[in-house]
Amino acid sequence: MELVEINLRLTHEEIACMIGTSRPTVTTLLNTFKQEGAITVEGREIKTIRPAKLLKWID
């Protein structure tokens, strides 16, 4: 699977507004994705390291 890099450094609040949810929900999901080893978060930079794991969440 080819990775696509999107250079948008968004806050959790900005992400929440974009997808119609709350900031705590975004924080919880990002933490879950980190624990699952699907992403890394460094400051405001989110990197997908295992996209297949993320795809399982939407299947």
Phi and psi in degrees as a GROMACS rama.xvg file:
@    title "Ramachandran Plot"
@    xaxis  label "Phi"
@    yaxis  label "Psi"
@TYPE xy
-83.7717  133.401  GLU-2
-89.6912  143.48  LEU-3
-117.324  128.934  VAL-4
-98.6536  128.667  GLU-5
-117.345  118.111  ILE-6
-91.0292  73.7598  ASN-7
-125.554  114.463  LEU-8
-97.1826  96.5209  ARG-9
-106.648  148.756  LEU-10
-78.6909  165.867  THR-11
-61.7317  -36.6483  HIS-12
-63.7209  -42.7558  GLU-13
-64.4367  -41.6481  GLU-14
-62.7685  -44.2682  ILE-15
-58.8128  -44.3741  ALA-16
-63.4136  -37.4186  CYS-17
-67.3811  -33.3367  MET-18
-108  3.3856  ILE-19
73.7778  42.4181  GLY-20
-137.435  -170.999  THR-21
-98.5554  159.837  SER-22
-61.4621  -43.3928  ARG-23
-60.1274  -34.5069  PRO-24
-65.3633  -42.7612  THR-25
-61.6961  -45.3597  VAL-26
-60.6346  -44.6876  THR-27
-61.263  -46.2012  THR-28
-65.5664  -42.5191  LEU-29
-62.1394  -40.2401  LEU-30
-63.5874  -39.4527  ASN-31
-62.7623  -46.3316  THR-32
-61.4089  -37.4073  PHE-33
-65.358  -46.2597  LYS-34
-62.7031  -33.132  GLN-35
-76.8094  -9.86373  GLU-36
79.8062  19.5368  GLY-37
-88.4833  -27.2046  ALA-38
-138.892  164.577  ILE-39
-124.047  150.179  THR-40
-129.196  123.2  VAL-41
-128.415  102.887  GLU-42
64.713  -122.102  GLY-43
-100.07  12.9609  ARG-44
-102.526  120.275  GLU-45
-110.472  125.399  ILE-46
-118.678  131.631  LYS-47
-83.9651  121.484  THR-48
-111.265  -19.3139  ILE-49
-140.295  80.5566  ARG-50
-60.1552  -28.8279  PRO-51
-61.6002  -36.2534  ALA-52
-66.0317  -37.6403  LYS-53
-67.8094  -37.8814  LEU-54
-61.8214  -31.6708  LEU-55
-62.9803  -28.3465  LYS-56
-70.6515  -24.6659  TRP-57
-105.04  -5.25889  ILE-58
